[in-house]
Amino acid sequence: MHLGRKYKVSEYLDWTRWEIAYLVAWALLVTTILEFTGWKFLTLPAPVLAVVGTAVAIILAFKNQQCHARINEALVLWGQINSASMIWANKLTTTVGTLDPAQSAPLMQALYYRHFAWLTALRFFLRERKTWENTFEPGNAKYLAALPTPESQSVLKDELAKYLSDPELQQLLAHKGDREGFILRRQYETLGALRQQGLIDEYIFVALTNLLDDIFRLQGAVKRLKSYPYARNYYSIAVILVKAFVGIVPFGLFPYAQDLGKSAGIEHWTVWLNIPFSVFVGWIFVTLEKVGENSSNPFEGGPNDVPISFLSRRIEIEMRGMLGERTDLKPIEAKYNILF
């Protein structure tokens, strides 16, 4: 997540440098052909350019609104995960934590640490690369190489070993299905064992399991956003239309660049202004499409994503304090205004 006031123009230009290179090359090629061949019949009337540009703008507006909604939903869900974690910790403290100290201490630690393991497994799942995500693009790859996510610098097994006993860790790693769900099922089993032993009454058992139900639903919601991309048909048509529009822009602007110099008899010089005009118009549409697409996958580890690493660390620090533990963990800090 970008925490600065705004991105710099230089950052946008660097991020879209490959697109700019293609736009310059295409505009130069078209302008050269039109100028030296005299094939003016290839130019486009202004109404055609205006109609196509309007259609593309509408498609991009729709797409970007939907992509923005996805990242907003992800932020809301992780805010709810943060709240649910704090409620979980408080309820455990006022129920299980009031049992005999000899029994409550290991139980509380097991339940708390298993929650830390769940947060860890969840964020590693959310950071997995999917074929439709944008981390492979040159501009994003360069960014992530300079600012890697915490998950890319560690191994899930080593992280989970901090919270789970060796037998439980081996069971989890051997599990072929949903590892996050497996951890939550162990939480249910622990609460069920406490109820069978008569250590907690029915009311407390229902209250705690209801909260686990909420956490399970939140897990399903964030995994849905991760596992299912923004509709590929809308994405594909937006990309196709943007490329088509960018392709015809130099043909549409060429006559106007030429007209700029006709009164002074320098139209053979002003036609080359078609290149910066076309690049500027094309860059606007290409960048709008790219901004929207890079907002559609809120967990891939980009600079605009939900800072799940920061939120997980903050939850763990808070819960360890409620458990009465001293920890050397420090909140994850932003680097160059980017928080992961």
N, C-alpha and C positions, 0 to 999 in steps of 0.2 A: 504494500500500500504506500502510495506517495503521500508524504506528510508535509511537503513544502507548499508554498503558496500557489505555485504553478510550475509547469514545465517550461524550460527555456526553448526559444525557437531553434537554437543550435542543437538541442537534444532531439527535437522532432526531425530536423534535417539529417542528423546522423542516423537516426532510427530508420528513416526512409531513403537512405542514400542509394540503395540499389534501385528502388522505384524511380528516383530522380534520374539516375543514369539511363534507364530504359526510356523515360519520357524525353530526355534530351536527344538521345540517339534517334528515336522515331520522328520527333519534330524536325530534326536536322535532315533526315532522309526525305521526308515528305516535302519540305521546303525546297530542297535541292532539286528534286524531280520536277516540281511545279515550276520553279524558276527557269531551269535550263531546258526543259522540254516544251514549255508553253502550253501544256495540256490543261488549260483552264477549265475544261469541261469536267475535270475531276473535283473541282471545288464544290462545296455544299452551300445551299441557300441558308440564310440566317434562321428562318422559321424551323427548318429541320433540326438544326443544332439546338435551338431553344426547346423544341418539343422533347427531343431525346434527353436533354439535360434536365428538364423538369421531371420526366419520368424516373430518371436515375435518382434524382434528389428525393423524390417521394419514397422510392424503394429503400434508400439508405436511411431515411428518417424512421421508417417502420422498423427496419432491422436494428438500428442503433438503440431505439427505444426498448425493444425486446431484450437486447444484450445487456442494457443498463439495468433492466428489471431483474435479470439473473444475478448480477453481482449484488444488487440491493437485497435480494432474497437471501443470498449467502451470508451477507453481513448480519441480517436479522436472525438467521438461524444460529450463527455462532454467538451472537449476543444471548440467545436463549440457552445455548449450551453452557455459556459462562454462568448464567443465572441458575440453571438447573444444577450445576456442579456445586455452587455455593449453598443452595438449598439442601442438596444431598449431604454435604459436609455438616451443616448445622443440624439436620435431623438425626444424623448418626451421633453427633456429639450429645444431643439431648435425650437420646434413647439408648443406644448400645453403649455410649460413653458413660452412662450412669450405673452400669452393672458393676459387679465386684472388680476392682482394679486388676486382679490376677487374670480375670477372663476378658475384660474389656480392652486392655492394652493391645494384646496380640490381634484381637478381632478388629479393632479400629484400624490398626496398621494394615492388616490384610485388605480390608475394604477400601481404605484410602489408596493404598498402593496399587490395587487392582484398577481403581479409577484412573490413576496416572498411566497405567499400562494401556487402558482403553483409549485415552487421549493420544498416546503415542502411536498406537496401531492405527487409529483413525487418521491422524495427520500424515502418516506415511502412506496410507492408502490414497488420500486425497492428492498427494504429491506425485503419484505414479503417472508416467507419461502415457497419453492416449494419442492415437493416430491423428485425430482431428484437432489436437491442440496446436498452439503456435510457438512452442519453445524451440522447434527445429528451424524456424525462419532465421536467416542470417542476422537481422537486426536484434532479435530477441536472444539468439545464441550468444552474441557478443555481450549483451547486457548481463545475462546470467553467468557468463564466465567471469565477469568482474564482480558480480554480486550473487554468489551461489546461495541457495536456500540451506538452512541448517540440516534438513533431511538429506540433501545431496552429499553432505560431509560426514555422515554417520551411517551405521548399519542398524536395521530394525532389531535384529537379534540382540545386539549389544545394548541398545536402549531399553529393551524389554527386560533384560537381565537385571537391571537396576531395581525393578519393582516386583518381579515374580520369583517364586522359589524355583529351583532347577526342575523338579518334576512337573510343575505347572507350566513352566516355560517350554519344556519338551513336548508336552501335550498340545500346547498352543501352536508350536511350530509344525507339529505333525498333522494338525487339523487342516484339511483340504478346502474347507468352506470359508465362511465368513468369520475371520479371526476376531473382528470387533464384536460381533454377536456372540462368539464363544466366550469372550471375557465377561460380557454382561450376563450370560447364562450362569457363569460361576458366581456372580453376585447374587442372582436369584437363589441359587443352591445354598449359598451361605446363609441367606436370610431364612430359607426354608428349614435349614438345620437348627437355627436359633429358635424358630417357632416350635419345632418338634421337641426340642429340649426344654421348652417352657421358659426360656430366658427373655423372650419378648412376647407380649400378648397379641391377640388377633388385630386389634386396632393399629398398633405400631407396625405389625407385619404388612397390613394393607396399605398404610401410608407410605412405607418405604418401597414396596413393590410398585405402587402407583407412580412414584417418582422415577423408578427404573423404567416403567412403561413409557414415560415422557422422554427419557433419555434415549430409549430405543427408537422412538418415533423421530426424534431429532437426527439421530444417526442415519435413519433411512432417508430423510429429506436431503441431507447434505450429500449422501452417496448417490442419490438420484441426480443431483446437479452435476456431480462428477462423471457419472457413468453414461449420461445421455446428453449429447451436444445440442446446441441450438440447431433447429431444423435445417438439415443440409440442403433442402430444396430452396429455401429462402436465401441461405448463404450462397449457394451456387449461382442463382439467378442474379444476385447482387454483384457478384464478382464478374459474371459474364457481361452484364450491362455496363459496369464501370469500365471494363476493358474495351468494350465496343465504343463507348462514348469517348474515352481517351484516344482511341484510334482515329476517330473522325474529327476531333477538335482541330488538328492542324489544317485539315482540308476546309473547315468552316471559317477559320480565322485568317487564312492566307489572303483573301481579297481585301480584308480590312487593313492588314498590315501594309499591303501594296497601296491602298488608297491614301494612307498617311503621307506618302511622299509624292503623290501625283501632282499636286499644285506647285511643288518646287522642282519637279522633274527628277526626283531622286527615288522613285518607286523601286528601282532595282537594288537600292540600299535598304529601304525600310521593310522590304519583304522579309528580311532576316529577323525583324522583330517578331515574326510569327513564332520563332523558336521560344523566346522567353514567355510570350503570351500563352502559347499552348502548354508549356511546361507548368506554368503557374496554375492555369485552370485545371489541368489534369492532376496536378499534385493535390489540389483541394479535395477532389473526389476520391482519389486513391487513399489519401490520409484519413478521410472520414470513414471509408470502408474498413481500413485497417484498425482504426481506433475502436470501432464497434466490435469487430471480430475479436480483438484482444481484450475485450471486456466480457466476452461470453463464457469464458472458462475461468471461474473465480478462484480455482485452487491449483492452477498449473505451476505457480511459482513465479509469475511475472511481477513487474513493479506496480501493477494496479490491482493485484489480487487481495483477497481477505488475508490478514496477517495471522494465520492459524498457529504458526510457531510461537509468536509473541503471546497470543491469547492462552495457549496451552501452558506455556511457562508461567504466566501470571496466575492462572488457576492453581497450578502446582505449588507455587510459593505461598499463596493465600491458604491453601488447604494444609500445607505442612505447618504453617503457623498455628492453625486451629488445632492441629494434632499435638502441638506443643514441641515440635521439633525445631532445632536450629539447622539452618541450611546455608550453604555457600552459593546457592543458585542466585544468579542475578537476572533481572529482566532483560530480555533481548532489546537491544537498542537499534535505532535506525542508522543506516549507513547511506550517506549521500541522499538523505530524505526518504529512503526506501526502507520500509519495515516489513519483515517477513513473519 
